[in-house]
Amino acid sequence: MTLTALPEPELLTVEEVAELTRRTPASVRWLIHTNQIKSGKIAGRRLVRRSGLNEFIEAGFTDAG
């Protein structure tokens, strides 16, 4: 039996974004509130698209030089 990697989810919770960026959930909520990270509310949950998170990260490296 071989293990196959599960596909990465397209939509991430605030907690998942916090874990990936090594920030607190409160910090991620602030980034969302200040429109630095795009998000949407689906079924009462705040979710971030993986592509939006990648854009945020790339912008940070671009700004850094």
All heavy atoms as a GROMACS GRO file, in nm:
protein
  507
    1MET      N    1   0.084  -0.117   0.000
    1MET     CA    2   0.000   0.000   0.000
    1MET      C    3   0.089   0.124   0.000
    1MET      O    4   0.184   0.134   0.076
    1MET     CB    5  -0.088  -0.001   0.125
    1MET     CG    6  -0.182   0.116   0.130
    1MET     SD    7  -0.303   0.102   0.262
    1MET     CE    8  -0.221   0.190   0.390
    2THR      N    9   0.058   0.219  -0.086
    2THR     CA   10   0.135   0.343  -0.091
    2THR      C   11   0.048   0.457  -0.041
    2THR      O   12  -0.074   0.458  -0.060
    2THR     CB   13   0.180   0.374  -0.235
    2THR    OG1   14   0.065   0.388  -0.317
    2THR    CG2   15   0.270   0.265  -0.290
    3LEU      N   16   0.112   0.552   0.022
    3LEU     CA   17   0.041   0.670   0.069
    3LEU      C   18   0.051   0.778  -0.038
    3LEU      O   19   0.158   0.802  -0.095
    3LEU     CB   20   0.104   0.722   0.199
    3LEU     CG   21   0.092   0.628   0.318
    3LEU    CD1   22   0.168   0.687   0.436
    3LEU    CD2   23  -0.053   0.607   0.355
    4THR      N   24  -0.059   0.839  -0.065
    4THR     CA   25  -0.058   0.949  -0.161
    4THR      C   26  -0.086   1.078  -0.085
    4THR      O   27  -0.160   1.080   0.012
    4THR     CB   28  -0.165   0.930  -0.270
    4THR    OG1   29  -0.293   0.920  -0.207
    4THR    CG2   30  -0.138   0.806  -0.352
    5ALA      N   31  -0.025   1.183  -0.130
    5ALA     CA   32  -0.045   1.312  -0.066
    5ALA      C   33  -0.185   1.363  -0.097
    5ALA      O   34  -0.232   1.355  -0.210
    5ALA     CB   35   0.058   1.411  -0.117
    6LEU      N   36  -0.249   1.411   0.006
    6LEU     CA   37  -0.381   1.469  -0.014
    6LEU      C   38  -0.365   1.605  -0.078
    6LEU      O   39  -0.269   1.678  -0.052
    6LEU     CB   40  -0.452   1.484   0.121
    6LEU     CG   41  -0.483   1.355   0.196
    6LEU    CD1   42  -0.541   1.386   0.332
    6LEU    CD2   43  -0.580   1.270   0.117
    7PRO      N   44  -0.459   1.642  -0.164
    7PRO     CA   45  -0.449   1.774  -0.226
    7PRO      C   46  -0.466   1.882  -0.120
    7PRO      O   47  -0.538   1.865  -0.022
    7PRO     CB   48  -0.564   1.776  -0.327
    7PRO     CG   49  -0.659   1.671  -0.280
    7PRO     CD   50  -0.576   1.569  -0.207
    8GLU      N   51  -0.396   1.993  -0.138
    8GLU     CA   52  -0.407   2.103  -0.044
    8GLU      C   53  -0.544   2.168  -0.060
    8GLU      O   54  -0.590   2.187  -0.172
    8GLU     CB   55  -0.297   2.205  -0.070
    8GLU     CG   56  -0.159   2.153  -0.040
    8GLU     CD   57  -0.052   2.256  -0.064
    8GLU    OE1   58  -0.077   2.350  -0.143
    8GLU    OE2   59   0.055   2.243  -0.006
    9PRO      N   60  -0.608   2.202   0.051
    9PRO     CA   61  -0.740   2.265   0.039
    9PRO      C   62  -0.730   2.404  -0.024
    9PRO      O   63  -0.633   2.476   0.000
    9PRO     CB   64  -0.788   2.274   0.184
    9PRO     CG   65  -0.664   2.268   0.266
    9PRO     CD   66  -0.565   2.188   0.188
   10GLU      N   67  -0.828   2.439  -0.104
   10GLU     CA   68  -0.831   2.570  -0.170
   10GLU      C   69  -0.872   2.678  -0.070
   10GLU      O   70  -0.825   2.790  -0.078
   10GLU     CB   71  -0.928   2.567  -0.288
   10GLU     CG   72  -0.956   2.701  -0.352
   10GLU     CD   73  -0.835   2.770  -0.412
   10GLU    OE1   74  -0.739   2.701  -0.449
   10GLU    OE2   75  -0.835   2.894  -0.421
   11LEU      N   76  -0.961   2.643   0.023
   11LEU     CA   77  -1.008   2.740   0.122
   11LEU      C   78  -0.949   2.706   0.258
   11LEU      O   79  -0.950   2.591   0.300
   11LEU     CB   80  -1.161   2.738   0.129
   11LEU     CG   81  -1.232   2.778   0.000
   11LEU    CD1   82  -1.382   2.757   0.014
   11LEU    CD2   83  -1.201   2.921  -0.037
   12LEU      N   84  -0.896   2.808   0.325
   12LEU     CA   85  -0.831   2.789   0.454
   12LEU      C   86  -0.905   2.866   0.563
   12LEU      O   87  -0.952   2.977   0.539
   12LEU     CB   88  -0.687   2.839   0.448
   12LEU     CG   89  -0.598   2.779   0.340
   12LEU    CD1   90  -0.471   2.860   0.324
   12LEU    CD2   91  -0.567   2.635   0.375
   13THR      N   92  -0.911   2.810   0.682
   13THR     CA   93  -0.969   2.880   0.796
   13THR      C   94  -0.866   2.979   0.851
   13THR      O   95  -0.746   2.973   0.818
   13THR     CB   96  -1.008   2.782   0.908
   13THR    OG1   97  -0.889   2.720   0.957
   13THR    CG2   98  -1.106   2.676   0.859
   14VAL      N   99  -0.913   3.068   0.936
   14VAL     CA  100  -0.823   3.164   1.001
   14VAL      C  101  -0.714   3.090   1.078
   14VAL      O  102  -0.596   3.128   1.073
   14VAL     CB  103  -0.902   3.259   1.093
   14VAL    CG1  104  -0.810   3.341   1.181
   14VAL    CG2  105  -0.993   3.349   1.010
   15GLU      N  106  -0.752   2.983   1.145
   15GLU     CA  107  -0.655   2.906   1.222
   15GLU      C  108  -0.549   2.842   1.132
   15GLU      O  109  -0.431   2.837   1.167
   15GLU     CB  110  -0.726   2.799   1.305
   15GLU     CG  111  -0.808   2.855   1.419
   15GLU     CD  112  -0.941   2.917   1.374
   15GLU    OE1  113  -0.986   2.891   1.260
   15GLU    OE2  114  -0.999   2.993   1.454
   16GLU      N  115  -0.590   2.792   1.017
   16GLU     CA  116  -0.495   2.732   0.923
   16GLU      C  117  -0.399   2.837   0.867
   16GLU      O  118  -0.280   2.812   0.852
   16GLU     CB  119  -0.569   2.660   0.810
   16GLU     CG  120  -0.640   2.535   0.854
   16GLU     CD  121  -0.733   2.478   0.750
   16GLU    OE1  122  -0.790   2.555   0.668
   16GLU    OE2  123  -0.751   2.354   0.751
   17VAL      N  124  -0.452   2.955   0.835
   17VAL     CA  125  -0.368   3.064   0.786
   17VAL      C  126  -0.268   3.103   0.894
   17VAL      O  127  -0.149   3.125   0.866
   17VAL     CB  128  -0.452   3.186   0.742
   17VAL    CG1  129  -0.363   3.305   0.709
   17VAL    CG2  130  -0.539   3.149   0.622
   18ALA      N  131  -0.314   3.111   1.018
   18ALA     CA  132  -0.225   3.145   1.130
   18ALA      C  133  -0.112   3.044   1.142
   18ALA      O  134   0.005   3.082   1.160
   18ALA     CB  135  -0.305   3.152   1.260
   19GLU      N  136  -0.144   2.918   1.130
   19GLU     CA  137  -0.042   2.814   1.140
   19GLU      C  138   0.058   2.824   1.025
   19GLU      O  139   0.179   2.814   1.046
   19GLU     CB  140  -0.108   2.676   1.138
   19GLU     CG  141  -0.013   2.563   1.163
   19GLU     CD  142  -0.083   2.428   1.168
   19GLU    OE1  143  -0.194   2.421   1.221
   19GLU    OE2  144  -0.023   2.332   1.117
   20LEU      N  145   0.009   2.846   0.904
   20LEU     CA  146   0.098   2.854   0.788
   20LEU      C  147   0.189   2.976   0.792
   20LEU      O  148   0.302   2.970   0.744
   20LEU     CB  149   0.015   2.855   0.659
   20LEU     CG  150  -0.053   2.724   0.622
   20LEU    CD1  151  -0.151   2.746   0.507
   20LEU    CD2  152   0.050   2.618   0.585
   21THR      N  153   0.139   3.086   0.847
   21THR     CA  154   0.217   3.211   0.851
   21THR      C  155   0.288   3.232   0.984
   21THR      O  156   0.357   3.333   1.002
   21THR     CB  157   0.128   3.333   0.822
   21THR    OG1  158   0.022   3.337   0.917
   21THR    CG2  159   0.073   3.327   0.680
   22ARG      N  160   0.269   3.137   1.077
   22ARG     CA  161   0.330   3.144   1.211
   22ARG      C  162   0.289   3.271   1.284
   22ARG      O  163   0.371   3.341   1.344
   22ARG     CB  164   0.482   3.133   1.202
   22ARG     CG  165   0.525   3.000   1.147
   22ARG     CD  166   0.674   2.988   1.145
   22ARG     NE  167   0.710   2.860   1.086
   22ARG     CZ  168   0.825   2.835   1.029
   22ARG    NH1  169   0.916   2.928   1.022
   22ARG    NH2  170   0.850   2.718   0.979
   23ARG      N  171   0.160   3.303   1.275
   23ARG     CA  172   0.103   3.418   1.345
   23ARG      C  173  -0.011   3.368   1.431
   23ARG      O  174  -0.053   3.254   1.420
   23ARG     CB  175   0.052   3.520   1.243
   23ARG     CG  176   0.165   3.564   1.150
   23ARG     CD  177   0.142   3.687   1.080
   23ARG     NE  178   0.124   3.799   1.169
   23ARG     CZ  179   0.152   3.923   1.133
   23ARG    NH1  180   0.200   3.946   1.014
   23ARG    NH2  181   0.132   4.022   1.214
   24THR      N  182  -0.065   3.453   1.513
   24THR     CA  183  -0.180   3.416   1.594
   24THR      C  184  -0.307   3.432   1.513
   24THR      O  185  -0.310   3.513   1.418
   24THR     CB  186  -0.190   3.503   1.721
   24THR    OG1  187  -0.214   3.638   1.680
   24THR    CG2  188  -0.065   3.493   1.805
   25PRO      N  189  -0.414   3.361   1.547
   25PRO     CA  190  -0.542   3.383   1.479
   25PRO      C  191  -0.589   3.528   1.489
   25PRO      O  192  -0.643   3.583   1.393
   25PRO     CB  193  -0.637   3.287   1.550
   25PRO     CG  194  -0.549   3.175   1.595
   25PRO     CD  195  -0.421   3.244   1.637
   26ALA      N  196  -0.565   3.592   1.604
   26ALA     CA  197  -0.604   3.733   1.619
   26ALA      C  198  -0.528   3.822   1.521
   26ALA      O  199  -0.586   3.915   1.462
   26ALA     CB  200  -0.580   3.779   1.763
   27SER      N  201  -0.402   3.793   1.499
   27SER     CA  202  -0.321   3.869   1.404
   27SER      C  203  -0.373   3.850   1.262
   27SER      O  204  -0.380   3.945   1.184
   27SER     CB  205  -0.175   3.825   1.413
   27SER     OG  206  -0.097   3.888   1.316
   28VAL      N  207  -0.411   3.728   1.228
   28VAL     CA  208  -0.467   3.700   1.094
   28VAL      C  209  -0.599   3.773   1.078
   28VAL      O  210  -0.626   3.832   0.972
   28VAL     CB  211  -0.483   3.548   1.072
   28VAL    CG1  212  -0.559   3.520   0.943
   28VAL    CG2  213  -0.348   3.481   1.069
   29ARG      N  214  -0.681   3.773   1.182
   29ARG     CA  215  -0.809   3.847   1.174
   29ARG      C  216  -0.784   3.995   1.150
   29ARG      O  217  -0.858   4.060   1.076
   29ARG     CB  218  -0.891   3.825   1.301
   29ARG     CG  219  -0.954   3.689   1.308
   29ARG     CD  220  -1.048   3.677   1.428
   29ARG     NE  221  -1.075   3.538   1.454
   29ARG     CZ  222  -1.008   3.462   1.540
   29ARG    NH1  223  -0.910   3.513   1.612
   29ARG    NH2  224  -1.039   3.335   1.555
   30TRP      N  225  -0.680   4.051   1.213
   30TRP     CA  226  -0.647   4.192   1.192
   30TRP      C  227  -0.603   4.215   1.047
   30TRP      O  228  -0.643   4.313   0.985
   30TRP     CB  229  -0.537   4.238   1.288
   30TRP     CG  230  -0.497   4.380   1.264
   30TRP    CD1  231  -0.384   4.424   1.206
   30TRP    CD2  232  -0.575   4.496   1.293
   30TRP    NE1  233  -0.385   4.560   1.197
   30TRP    CE2  234  -0.503   4.607   1.250
   30TRP    CE3  235  -0.700   4.517   1.351
   30TRP    CZ2  236  -0.549   4.738   1.263
   30TRP    CZ3  237  -0.746   4.647   1.364
   30TRP    CH2  238  -0.671   4.755   1.322
   31LEU      N  239  -0.523   4.126   0.993
   31LEU     CA  240  -0.481   4.139   0.852
   31LEU      C  241  -0.601   4.133   0.759
   31LEU      O  242  -0.606   4.205   0.658
   31LEU     CB  243  -0.380   4.029   0.818
   31LEU     CG  244  -0.244   4.040   0.886
   31LEU    CD1  245  -0.164   3.914   0.864
   31LEU    CD2  246  -0.168   4.162   0.835
   32ILE      N  247  -0.699   4.051   0.793
   32ILE     CA  248  -0.822   4.043   0.714
   32ILE      C  249  -0.902   4.172   0.729
   32ILE      O  250  -0.949   4.230   0.632
   32ILE     CB  251  -0.904   3.919   0.754
   32ILE    CG1  252  -0.833   3.792   0.709
   32ILE    CG2  253  -1.046   3.927   0.698
   32ILE    CD1  254  -0.892   3.663   0.764
   33HIS      N  255  -0.914   4.220   0.854
   33HIS     CA  256  -0.990   4.342   0.882
   33HIS      C  257  -0.933   4.463   0.809
   33HIS      O  258  -1.007   4.549   0.762
   33HIS     CB  259  -0.991   4.368   1.034
   33HIS     CG  260  -1.056   4.495   1.074
   33HIS    ND1  261  -1.192   4.511   1.072
   33HIS    CD2  262  -1.003   4.612   1.117
   33HIS    CE1  263  -1.222   4.635   1.112
   33HIS    NE2  264  -1.108   4.698   1.140
   34THR      N  265  -0.801   4.469   0.796
   34THR     CA  266  -0.735   4.581   0.729
   34THR      C  267  -0.716   4.556   0.579
   34THR      O  268  -0.642   4.629   0.513
   34THR     CB  269  -0.599   4.611   0.795
   34THR    OG1  270  -0.518   4.493   0.790
   34THR    CG2  271  -0.616   4.658   0.938
   35ASN      N  272  -0.782   4.452   0.528
   35ASN     CA  273  -0.781   4.418   0.385
   35ASN      C  274  -0.643   4.384   0.329
   35ASN      O  275  -0.619   4.399   0.210
   35ASN     CB  276  -0.845   4.529   0.302
   35ASN     CG  277  -0.991   4.544   0.332
   35ASN    OD1  278  -1.063   4.445   0.350
   35ASN    ND2  279  -1.039   4.667   0.340
   36GLN      N  280  -0.555   4.338   0.416
   36GLN     CA  281  -0.424   4.294   0.368
   36GLN      C  282  -0.431   4.151   0.316
   36GLN      O  283  -0.353   4.113   0.229
   36GLN     CB  284  -0.320   4.305   0.480
   36GLN     CG  285  -0.295   4.448   0.522
   36GLN     CD  286  -0.193   4.456   0.631
   36GLN    OE1  287  -0.079   4.410   0.614
   36GLN    NE2  288  -0.231   4.514   0.743
   37ILE      N  289  -0.524   4.074   0.370
   37ILE     CA  290  -0.552   3.939   0.321
   37ILE      C  291  -0.699   3.936   0.284
   37ILE      O  292  -0.785   3.973   0.364
   37ILE     CB  293  -0.523   3.832   0.428
   37ILE    CG1  294  -0.374   3.829   0.462
   37ILE    CG2  295  -0.567   3.694   0.379
   37ILE    CD1  296  -0.337   3.729   0.571
   38LYS      N  297  -0.729   3.893   0.162
   38LYS     CA  298  -0.868   3.883   0.116
   38LYS      C  299  -0.933   3.760   0.175
   38LYS      O  300  -0.870   3.654   0.188
   38LYS     CB  301  -0.872   3.876  -0.036
   38LYS     CG  302  -0.817   3.998  -0.105
   38LYS     CD  303  -0.816   3.978  -0.254
   38LYS     CE  304  -0.746   4.094  -0.323
   38LYS     NZ  305  -0.732   4.071  -0.466
   39SER      N  306  -1.061   3.774   0.210
   39SER     CA  307  -1.134   3.660   0.267
   39SER      C  308  -1.281   3.672   0.232
   39SER      O  309  -1.326   3.774   0.180
   39SER     CB  310  -1.116   3.656   0.419
   39SER     OG  311  -1.189   3.761   0.479
   40GLY      N  312  -1.353   3.567   0.263
   40GLY     CA  313  -1.497   3.565   0.243
   40GLY      C  314  -1.562   3.488   0.356
   40GLY      O  315  -1.496   3.411   0.427
   41LYS      N  316  -1.690   3.512   0.374
   41LYS     CA  317  -1.762   3.441   0.479
   41LYS      C  318  -1.856   3.343   0.411
   41LYS      O  319  -1.943   3.382   0.333
   41LYS     CB  320  -1.839   3.540   0.565
   41LYS     CG  321  -1.872   3.486   0.700
   41LYS     CD  322  -1.912   3.597   0.794
   41LYS     CE  323  -1.920   3.544   0.934
   41LYS     NZ  324  -1.956   3.648   1.028
   42ILE      N  325  -1.838   3.215   0.441
   42ILE     CA  326  -1.920   3.109   0.384
   42ILE      C  327  -1.976   3.026   0.498
   42ILE      O  328  -1.899   2.974   0.580
   42ILE     CB  329  -1.837   3.020   0.287
   42ILE    CG1  330  -1.780   3.106   0.174
   42ILE    CG2  331  -1.921   2.906   0.233
   42ILE    CD1  332  -1.683   3.033   0.084
   43ALA      N  333  -2.107   3.016   0.503
   43ALA     CA  334  -2.175   2.938   0.607
   43ALA      C  335  -2.129   2.978   0.747
   43ALA      O  336  -2.106   2.893   0.832
   43ALA     CB  337  -2.156   2.789   0.584
   44GLY      N  338  -2.109   3.108   0.767
   44GLY     CA  339  -2.072   3.157   0.898
   44GLY      C  340  -1.925   3.147   0.934
   44GLY      O  341  -1.885   3.183   1.043
   45ARG      N  342  -1.842   3.098   0.841
   45ARG     CA  343  -1.698   3.083   0.867
   45ARG      C  344  -1.619   3.176   0.777
   45ARG      O  345  -1.646   3.186   0.658
   45ARG     CB  346  -1.653   2.939   0.841
   45ARG     CG  347  -1.723   2.842   0.935
   45ARG     CD  348  -1.659   2.710   0.933
   45ARG     NE  349  -1.533   2.722   1.006
   45ARG     CZ  350  -1.452   2.620   1.025
   45ARG    NH1  351  -1.480   2.503   0.976
   45ARG    NH2  352  -1.341   2.635   1.092
   46ARG      N  353  -1.520   3.240   0.834
   46ARG     CA  354  -1.431   3.327   0.758
   46ARG      C  355  -1.326   3.239   0.693
   46ARG      O  356  -1.255   3.164   0.759
   46ARG     CB  357  -1.366   3.427   0.853
   46ARG     CG  358  -1.273   3.524   0.790
   46ARG     CD  359  -1.336   3.620   0.694
   46ARG     NE  360  -1.445   3.698   0.752
   46ARG     CZ  361  -1.521   3.780   0.680
   46ARG    NH1  362  -1.498   3.795   0.551
   46ARG    NH2  363  -1.618   3.845   0.736
   47LEU      N  364  -1.317   3.243   0.559
   47LEU     CA  365  -1.225   3.159   0.485
   47LEU      C  366  -1.137   3.242   0.393
   47LEU      O  367  -1.179   3.347   0.342
   47LEU     CB  368  -1.302   3.056   0.402
   47LEU     CG  369  -1.389   2.958   0.482
   47LEU    CD1  370  -1.475   2.875   0.388
   47LEU    CD2  371  -1.305   2.869   0.571
   48VAL      N  372  -1.016   3.194   0.371
   48VAL     CA  373  -0.919   3.261   0.285
   48VAL      C  374  -0.881   3.165   0.174
   48VAL      O  375  -0.854   3.048   0.198
   48VAL     CB  376  -0.792   3.299   0.367
   48VAL    CG1  377  -0.684   3.356   0.277
   48VAL    CG2  378  -0.828   3.395   0.479
   49ARG      N  379  -0.880   3.215   0.052
   49ARG     CA  380  -0.834   3.132  -0.060
   49ARG      C  381  -0.683   3.116  -0.052
   49ARG      O  382  -0.612   3.209  -0.018
   49ARG     CB  383  -0.868   3.196  -0.194
   49ARG     CG  384  -1.011   3.190  -0.230
   49ARG     CD  385  -1.029   3.250  -0.369
   49ARG     NE  386  -1.169   3.274  -0.392
   49ARG     CZ  387  -1.233   3.231  -0.499
   49ARG    NH1  388  -1.168   3.170  -0.595
   49ARG    NH2  389  -1.361   3.254  -0.512
   50ARG      N  390  -0.637   2.996  -0.081
   50ARG     CA  391  -0.492   2.971  -0.079
   50ARG      C  392  -0.421   3.067  -0.175
   50ARG      O  393  -0.313   3.119  -0.143
   50ARG     CB  394  -0.462   2.826  -0.118
   50ARG     CG  395  -0.316   2.791  -0.107
   50ARG     CD  396  -0.290   2.645  -0.124
   50ARG     NE  397  -0.341   2.567  -0.014
   50ARG     CZ  398  -0.275   2.549   0.101
   50ARG    NH1  399  -0.158   2.605   0.118
   50ARG    NH2  400  -0.325   2.474   0.197
   51SER      N  401  -0.481   3.095  -0.290
   51SER     CA  402  -0.418   3.187  -0.385
   51SER      C  403  -0.406   3.328  -0.327
   51SER      O  404  -0.307   3.397  -0.350
   51SER     CB  405  -0.497   3.189  -0.516
   51SER     OG  406  -0.630   3.232  -0.494
   52GLY      N  407  -0.505   3.370  -0.248
   52GLY     CA  408  -0.499   3.501  -0.184
   52GLY      C  409  -0.390   3.507  -0.078
   52GLY      O  410  -0.320   3.608  -0.064
   53LEU      N  411  -0.373   3.398  -0.005
   53LEU     CA  412  -0.265   3.391   0.094
   53LEU      C  413  -0.130   3.396   0.024
   53LEU      O  414  -0.039   3.466   0.068
   53LEU     CB  415  -0.278   3.265   0.178
   53LEU     CG  416  -0.167   3.243   0.281
   53LEU    CD1  417  -0.159   3.359   0.380
   53LEU    CD2  418  -0.187   3.111   0.352
   54ASN      N  419  -0.116   3.324  -0.086
   54ASN     CA  420   0.009   3.325  -0.161
   54ASN      C  421   0.041   3.465  -0.214
   54ASN      O  422   0.157   3.507  -0.212
   54ASN     CB  423   0.005   3.224  -0.275
   54ASN     CG  424   0.010   3.081  -0.225
   54ASN    OD1  425   0.057   3.055  -0.115
   54ASN    ND2  426  -0.040   2.988  -0.304
   55GLU      N  427  -0.061   3.539  -0.259
   55GLU     CA  428  -0.041   3.677  -0.305
   55GLU      C  429   0.010   3.764  -0.191
   55GLU      O  430   0.101   3.845  -0.210
   55GLU     CB  431  -0.171   3.734  -0.360
   55GLU     CG  432  -0.214   3.677  -0.492
   55GLU     CD  433  -0.351   3.727  -0.536
   55GLU    OE1  434  -0.401   3.827  -0.477
   55GLU    OE2  435  -0.408   3.667  -0.628
   56PHE      N  436  -0.049   3.749  -0.073
   56PHE     CA  437  -0.007   3.826   0.045
   56PHE      C  438   0.140   3.797   0.077
   56PHE      O  439   0.218   3.888   0.103
   56PHE     CB  440  -0.097   3.791   0.164
   56PHE     CG  441  -0.048   3.844   0.295
   56PHE    CD1  442  -0.058   3.980   0.325
   56PHE    CD2  443   0.011   3.760   0.388
   56PHE    CE1  444  -0.012   4.030   0.446
   56PHE    CE2  445   0.057   3.809   0.509
   56PHE     CZ  446   0.045   3.944   0.538
   57ILE      N  447   0.178   3.671   0.075
   57ILE     CA  448   0.315   3.633   0.106
   57ILE      C  449   0.411   3.687   0.000
   57ILE      O  450   0.516   3.743   0.032
   57ILE     CB  451   0.327   3.479   0.118
   57ILE    CG1  452   0.249   3.432   0.241
   57ILE    CG2  453   0.473   3.435   0.123
   57ILE    CD1  454   0.232   3.282   0.250
   58GLU      N  455   0.376   3.673  -0.126
   58GLU     CA  456   0.463   3.724  -0.234
   58GLU      C  457   0.479   3.874  -0.226
   58GLU      O  458   0.587   3.927  -0.249
   58GLU     CB  459   0.407   3.684  -0.371
   58GLU     CG  460   0.424   3.537  -0.404
   58GLU     CD  461   0.571   3.493  -0.403
   58GLU    OE1  462   0.656   3.568  -0.456
   58GLU    OE2  463   0.599   3.387  -0.348
   59ALA      N  464   0.372   3.946  -0.192
   59ALA     CA  465   0.380   4.092  -0.178
   59ALA      C  466   0.477   4.129  -0.066
   59ALA      O  467   0.550   4.228  -0.078
   59ALA     CB  468   0.242   4.149  -0.151
   60GLY      N  469   0.480   4.051   0.040
   60GLY     CA  470   0.574   4.078   0.149
   60GLY      C  471   0.718   4.065   0.104
   60GLY      O  472   0.803   4.144   0.144
   61PHE      N  473   0.746   3.967   0.022
   61PHE     CA  474   0.882   3.950  -0.028
   61PHE      C  475   0.917   4.055  -0.133
   61PHE      O  476   1.032   4.099  -0.139
   61PHE     CB  477   0.901   3.809  -0.085
   61PHE     CG  478   0.923   3.706   0.020
   61PHE    CD1  479   0.820   3.623   0.060
   61PHE    CD2  480   1.047   3.692   0.080
   61PHE    CE1  481   0.838   3.527   0.160
   61PHE    CE2  482   1.068   3.596   0.180
   61PHE     CZ  483   0.963   3.514   0.220
   62THR      N  484   0.822   4.098  -0.210
   62THR     CA  485   0.844   4.203  -0.310
   62THR      C  486   0.876   4.334  -0.241
   62THR      O  487   0.969   4.405  -0.280
   62THR     CB  488   0.721   4.218  -0.401
   62THR    OG1  489   0.696   4.094  -0.464
   62THR    CG2  490   0.744   4.323  -0.507
   63ASP      N  491   0.798   4.368  -0.136
   63ASP     CA  492   0.819   4.491  -0.062
   63ASP      C  493   0.955   4.491   0.010
   63ASP      O  494   1.015   4.595   0.029
   63ASP     CB  495   0.708   4.514   0.040
   63ASP     CG  496   0.574   4.544  -0.028
   63ASP    OD1  497   0.574   4.576  -0.148
   63ASP    OD2  498   0.470   4.530   0.041
   64ALA      N  499   1.001   4.373   0.049
   64ALA     CA  500   1.126   4.362   0.123
   64ALA      C  501   1.248   4.383   0.033
   64ALA      O  502   1.358   4.404   0.081
   64ALA     CB  503   1.134   4.227   0.191
   65GLY      N  504   1.226   4.375  -0.096
   65GLY     CA  505   1.338   4.402  -0.184
   65GLY      C  506   1.374   4.283  -0.263
   65GLY      O  507   1.457   4.258  -0.329
   0.00000   0.00000   0.00000
